[in-house]
């Protein structure tokens, strides 16, 4: 059996004996949507759900950063903006804000990839405030006592439009929707306080802060509360897209934030939450190529999905280009400093939380319990310094795999669940 796995802009060819493969998991068959059909949905739904006085409103259009290139903001954000212009909105009343959260600011050279050349030339584009105290305003406090600071330029808007994908998320249940407000445009300290709800006082992950879980998930509940505080006195439209098991967008809609988000979550689960009969001895997966695997920090989303269907102590082959490197300095330094000691790190996070360190904590736990080999642009020494095994010979690796396992070509988009 020959399998192609995407790695950055290239592909990795793997030959697996048929008898070693339990299944190739690509999700349920859902037809990909054409860009023209998605544009039509966006334009029609924006028109239908815009307030009647839209041309007189100050509008903030919130879009993903470079970690969500698969949502194709370069193609669809211009459709939103052109529709707003057709509705009489002036350039002076519209700003695009990149939902960076705690990620690094995007440069002007990246704006076209995020919002299209038309928008980069026609509309003011800003990064979210993050740690810039001069651009943060206090909104209030959530029920869980998270102080909510938001990006000033978004807080000053009367109408919010959010564009972005729905996908499974390690601690928030699902990314998308309300998450483009918090953490997207929230202040750094607000984000850390919210995300700290993912770990308990004993240094272990909160059992309900996990993928595909919304109700009872303390991180999601706090995010939703913060978004509600932010949107008081404003109107809001969410333009949602979702990708299936082959990385193609199969779903698009726009409408009220909460309803559109929940509908998107259900559609995503139907297409991408895949039950398997039992765990395998190994799993081989790709994050999904250059639109998903630019950096290791974000590529771990695929690892957190794929690990669900491997027996304890099993083998994991993790394919991710990582052309941009580790992606987060704290993440990489913590991986190196706490190698083999996730429990110690968990206790420290319970006292002083940092999201990048938490992601490293979850990776360290996997590295301790499984044999994880990373195929990326990192050298052998760089790979091993981060705690992963390295191989230059995939055929040799395959020959020495024991038992039967699974292949997931686009693991960022697939959440497999083992029944037994």
C-alpha positions, -999 to 999 in steps of 0.1 A, spaced: 0 0 0 15 33 -11 6 65 8 14 101 2 17 124 32 20 162 28 51 178 44 53 215 39 53 222 2 64 186 -6 51 151 -1 65 121 17 59 87 0 54 58 23 49 21 14 31 0 41 23 -37 39 -14 -41 36 -15 -65 66 0 -37 89 -28 -12 82 -60 -12 103 -74 17 83 -66 50 65 -86 76 83 -98 105 61 -131 112 77 -166 108 62 -170 116 26 -182 151 23 -180 170 -10 -156 199 -11 -172 233 -19 -160 255 -47 -146 289 -39 -173 305 -60 -200 287 -40 -184 298 -7 -182 334 -19 -218 334 -28 -228 321 6 -207 347 23 -220 376 2 -257 365 5 -255 358 43 -236 390 51 -263 410 33 -290 391 51 -275 394 86 -261 430 85 -279 457 105 -300 480 84 -278 510 93 -246 491 84 -232 519 63 -232 541 94 -216 516 118 -180 513 128 -170 478 118 -142 456 131 -136 425 109 -117 399 129 -96 374 109 -72 345 117 -34 348 118 -10 327 98 -17 296 119 -51 292 101 -41 296 65 -62 266 56 -94 288 61 -83 308 30 -87 343 43 -68 354 12 -98 342 -9 -128 349 13 -120 380 34 -120 401 2 -155 388 -5 -166 401 29 -150 435 24 -164 439 -12 -199 430 1 -196 457 28 -185 482 3 -215 473 -19 -237 479 12 -223 514 15 -197 509 42 -169 534 38 -132 525 41 -129 549 71 -155 529 90 -139 495 85 -108 480 101 -94 445 99 -80 431 131 -58 400 131 -67 376 160 -32 369 171 -40 362 207 -6 357 223 10 348 190 36 370 174 24 400 153 19 395 116 41 416 94 27 438 66 43 414 41 20 387 55 -13 407 52 -20 396 16 -18 359 26 -42 365 55 -67 389 38 -59 390 1 -41 417 -19 -73 437 -23 -78 442 14 -41 448 21 -43 477 -3 -78 490 5 -84 486 43 -64 493 74 -51 461 90 -40 458 126 -27 431 148 -45 425 181 -31 443 211 -17 413 230 6 429 255 4 465 243 -13 481 273 -20 513 254 -43 494 230 -62 474 256 -95 484 273 -112 468 303 -146 453 295 -155 436 328 -150 403 347 -163 369 338 -182 346 363 -149 327 367 -132 360 378 -112 364 346 -105 402 340 -114 409 304 -92 433 285 -98 436 247 -81 453 218 -92 490 218 -100 493 181 -123 463 182 -140 476 214 -147 509 197 -166 492 169 -204 490 167 -206 459 145 -182 429 146 -177 405 118 -157 374 125 -142 352 97 -125 320 106 -126 282 107 -142 258 131 -119 229 142 -113 208 173 -92 224 200 -71 209 227 -86 228 257 -115 248 243 -134 219 227 -136 237 194 -117 266 179 -136 292 160 -165 315 167 -162 331 202 -126 321 203 -117 348 178 -127 372 205 -111 354 234 -82 347 230 -81 362 195 -83 399 203 -79 397 241 -50 409 262 -22 386 272 -30 384 309 -67 378 301 -58 349 279 -34 333 304 -60 335 331 -86 319 309 -63 291 297 -52 283 332 -86 267 338 -72 238 317 -51 226 346 -61 215 381 -43 223 414 -26 189 414 -9 196 381 -31 174 360 -51 184 330 -88 192 337 -107 162 323 -134 184 306 -110 209 290 -106 187 259 -114 183 222 -150 182 211 -163 191 246 -182 224 251 -207 219 279 -190 216 313 -157 227 298 -144 255 321 -122 270 294 -151 272 269 -175 285 294 -151 314 304 -144 322 267 -181 323 259 -187 346 289 -159 369 279 -173 371 243 -207 379 256 -193 408 278 -174 421 247 -204 420 225 -228 439 248 -243 468 228 -228 455 196 -241 434 167 -221 405 153 -220 382 123 -198 351 122 -186 338 88 -176 302 94 -158 276 73 -147 240 81 -124 216 64 -129 179 61 -105 149 63 -87 158 31 -81 194 41 -107 208 17 -134 232 29 -168 214 29 -189 238 50 -195 275 50 -221 297 66 -226 331 81 -250 344 107 -254 351 145 -222 342 164 -235 315 188 -259 297 165 -235 297 135 -207 284 157 -227 256 173 -240 245 138 -204 245 126 -193 223 155 -220 198 147 -210 197 110 -174 193 119 -181 164 143 -202 147 117 -174 149 91 -143 146 112 -150 129 146 -143 93 135 -148 62 157 -124 33 153 -130 -2 167 -98 -4 188 -65 13 193 -36 4 171 0 -5 178 11 26 159 -2 57 140 14 74 111 1 109 103 7 142 86 -4 175 100 -17 183 65 9 203 46 21 239 43 -12 255 53 -12 237 86 24 227 94 45 259 92 56 256 128 59 228 154 38 246 180 7 247 158 14 212 143 10 196 177 -28 199 172 -24 170 149 -4 150 174 -31 156 201 -57 143 178 -38 112 165 -26 100 200 -62 89 208 -59 58 188 -25 44 198 -20 18 225 1 29 255 38 26 246 30 24 209 48 41 180 39 74 165 53 88 132 46 125 131 51 143 98 52 181 98 73 205 77 79 231 104 97 254 79 92 283 103 108 264 132 94 257 167 69 286 165 71 297 201 103 302 222 87 293 255 73 262 240 106 250 227 126 260 257 102 242 281 103 210 259 141 210 263 142 219 300 116 195 312 124 165 290 110 134 308 95 154 336 59 164 327 47 159 362 71 185 376 60 210 349 23 203 356 27 213 393 46 245 383 18 254 358 -8 250 385 10 278 403 20 300 374 3 293 341 16 299 306 -3 285 276 28 278 255 43 259 284 10 240 289 12 229 252 47 217 259 34 199 290 9 180 270 36 171 244 60 160 271 34 137 285 29 121 251 67 118 246 70 100 279 42 75 272 48 68 234 77 64 210 73 95 188 94 100 157 92 134 140 99 139 103 103 176 96 128 202 84 146 200 117 180 184 118 187 152 138 202 172 167 174 197 167 147 170 167 163 151 195 169 182 216 131 188 215 125 152 228 115 134 196 131 105 179 146 111 144 149 90 113 165 96 79 152 63 66 114 60 65 115 26 48 137 12 76 113 27 102 83 11 85 100 -23 83 105 -24 121 70 -14 130 53 -41 150 16 -50 149 -11 -31 131 -19 6 131 -36 36 114 -27 63 89 -42 98 91 -32 119 61 -47 152 75 -46 148 112 -52 184 121 -87 179 106 -95 145 121 -104 136 156 -104 98 159 -120 81 189 -113 45 199 -142 25 211 -120 -1 228 
